[in-house]
Amino acid sequence: MVRDPYCSVADCWDEEGWEMDFKRTLTTHEYNRWIELNDSLSDITPSSDRDLVYWALDKSKCFTTKSLYRFLSDSGVSSRVAGLIWKSKVPLKIKFFLWQIFNNKLQVARSLVKRGWRGNSQCCLCACVEDINHILFKCHLAKLVWGMLQEIYDIQYCPRSLGELSSLWFLGKGPWPKRLIMFVFACFAWALWTCRNKMMIEKHFPKAPTDVIYTALSFMQKWSYLLKDSDRDRVAQMKEDVLRWLKDFNTSAYPLSDVVEF
């Protein structure tokens, strides 16, 4: 469009304003855009100082791999859940597991079928289509976990999906601080996932539905040393509350509907 496509800003500026040597006549639309560009540049006066290059994706104006990764993965918007994941006091393997959950990268049956897997896409426990929300919130074992927490701590509403967990409990509307919510969620999510793998792959089913809760409690015990003292005490009390509930819980005394619905 211009005669010299390699011209610099200085070549297009004189004391009276901007000048551009076009090699052809502009269309009406192009001419109007050129006028708009001139108007937007009218308040800008170039200086003779040396140009400086700044990195626009970080407040420090310096390049960081973290800011580039955030831009590529979250379109430049900082993810609150991602921050909670990487700052959570759990083993690194579990942080990667949490990242897979919230980025829909977990190898669940529904995702595998989309990739050409010829296996069964249904949950091996309740015959529903298996996705991440089903394993962690809607399956019978998951409903038992959330129902237990709701009963012990008199929670009015428990999340029923990852979206609700992120938009409610991770925005300060949960029963505990966000860092403890992520810790507790990691323990129970990992327990549900390992139990699912044993049922799906090894065909080994738990002897009682409460086995997954005991498994989660063992993770809470193992990982609690990573917490600061005050949080460790709160998790210990939480563990005692759950054990007290489990002591009074009798699976044979509850109808199936009470276990799978809350």
N, C-alpha and C positions, 0 to 999 in steps of 0.2 A: 504494500500500500504506500510506503514511503520510498524515496529514491535511495536512501542509505539506511538499510535495516540495522546497521551496526553503530548508528550514531549514539552519542551519549546524552545525558541530561543537559550537560553544559552546552552541547551543540544546538540544543533546541530552545535555549533561553537567551534573551537579551534584556536590556534594562527596561524595556517597555512591556514585556510579556513573553508568552510562549509562541514559538514559530515552528511549524512543521512543513517540510517540503514534500507534499504528496505527489506521486507520479501519475495520478489519474484524478478525475473529478469525482468527488464524493457524492453518493446518493443522498437523498433527503434524510433518510434514517441515519446514515453514517455522519452526515453533517450535524444533525441534532445531537448525536452522541458526543461528537467532538466539542460542541458548544457546552454541553453538560460537563465534560471533562475539564474544559477551561475554567468554568465557573467554580468547580470543586477545587481547582488548583490556584484560584485567585488569591487566597489568603496565605499561600505558601511561597516563601521567598528563599530560593537556594542560597547557600553560603559557600564560601571558598574553603571551609574547613574540610578536613579529611573525613571521608565516609567511614562509619563504623557499622559492623554487622552484629545484630542482636538475635538471640534465640527467643522467638515469641511464645514458645510452649512452656516456658518456666518463668517464675517470678524473678529469679536471679538473672535472667536474660543470658544465661550461659547454657550450653548444651548439656543435657543429662539423658542417660539411657532410660531413666524412669519416666521422664516427660514424653519421650518418643514412644515408649511402650504404651503409656496411657492414651496417647493420641491414636495409636494404631488399634488398640483394643476397645477403647471407650469413646472414640471420636473426640478426644480432647477433654471430655468431662470426667472429673475425678469420681470414681465409684466408691460410695460410702461402704458398701458391703465388702469390696475388695480390700479396703483399708482394715476392716475388722478381721478379715481372714488372715492377712499377713502379719497382723499384730497380735493375733490370738496366741494364747499360751498352750499350744498343743505341739506334738512332734511335727517335723517338717513334712513327713509323709501324709499326715492328716490335713495339713494346710493345702497340699496339692489335691487331696480328695475333696475338700470343701470348695476349692476353686473349680474343680470339675462339676460339682453339683450346681453351683450358681451360674456356670457358663454353659450348662446343658451338654457337657462333654462326657458324662458318665456312661459306661457301656451297658446300658439297660437293654432289655429285649426289643423294645420298640425302635430304638436307634439302630440296633444291629440288623433288624429286618429291613430297614431302609437302605442299609449298605449291602444287601444281598444275602444276609444270613438266612438259612432255610429252617431254622429252629422255630419253636413255638413262641409267639409274642405275648402269651398270657402269663399272668402271675401263677406260680406253681401252688400257691396257697388258696387263692380265692378266684382264679380263672378270669380276672379282669386284665385288660391290656396293661402291660407293665411299662410305666415310665417313671421318671424321678419322683414326681409328686405322689404317685401311687405307692412307691416303696416307703417313702418317708412320712406320708400323711394319711393315705387312704386305705392301705392294706390293713387286715385285721390286727396284726402285731403293732403297726404304727398307731392305729386308733387306741389300742390298749395303753401305749406309752403316753400319748397326749391326754387320754382320759384320766390316767393316773395323776399326771401333773395338775390337771384341772381340779381333781378332787382334793388332792393334798393341800394345794395352795389357794383353793377357792377362786380360781381364775374364771372370770366371766366369759371370756372368749379366747379359745386357742386357735392359732393359725391353721388353716386347712390346705395351704399350698406354700411354695417358696415365695410367691408374690406377696401373700399376706404376711409371711414372716418378715420379709424385707420392709414392707410398707407399714407394719404395725410395731412389732417388737424391736426391730433394729432402728426405729425412729423414736425410741424412748417411751413406747407405750406398753412395754412388757413388764413382767413382775420383778425382774432383776436388772442390774446394769447391763448394757449391751455387751461388754466384754465377757460377762458371765453367761449371758444367753448364748453367745457363740461357743463358749467352752462346753456348756451343757448340750447344746445342739450337736456339736462335734462328737461327743461321747455316744449319744443315742443314735445319731445317724450312722456312725461307724459300726455300732452294734447291730443295727438293722441291716446294714449292707453286708456284713460278714455272715449274718444269719441267712440272708437271702442267697448268698453264694453257696453256702453249705446245702441249702435246700435245692437250689437250681442245678448246681454242678455235681455235688456229691450225693444228692438224694438223701441227705441226712436232716430229718426234721426234728425240731426241739421237742423234748418230752413234755414240757409245759409252756404255755404262752409267756409266763413270767421269766423264762430263761434269758430272753433278750434283755430284760431289765437288769438282771444280775450281771450280765455281760457288760452292759453300759456302766454299772457301778464299779466294776473292776477297772474299766478305763478311767473313770473319774479318780479312782484311788492311785493309779499309776501315773497319771498326768498332773495330778494336783501339786506335785513338787515344783512344777514350773510356775505356779501362781505365786503372787506375793502373799504375805502372811494373812492379811485380812480376808482376801478372797479364798485362801485355802481353808480358813475357818468356816466361811459361809458354805463352801462346797462340802465340807465335812458334816455340817449340820444338815445340809440338803440330803446327803447320803443317809444319815440317820433317819430323816423323815421318810425317805423311800423305803428303807428297811423295815420301819415300823408299819408302813402301809402294807408291805409284802407279807409281813407276819400275820396280819389280820385278813389278808386276801385269800379266799378259798375258791379256786376255779370251779369246783363242782357246785358251789352255792350260787353262782351267777348264771342267769340265762345267757345264751350265745348273743342275743341282741344287745345285752348290757355290755358285753365285751367289745363288740364291733361298732357300736354307735355311741356318740357322745355329742 
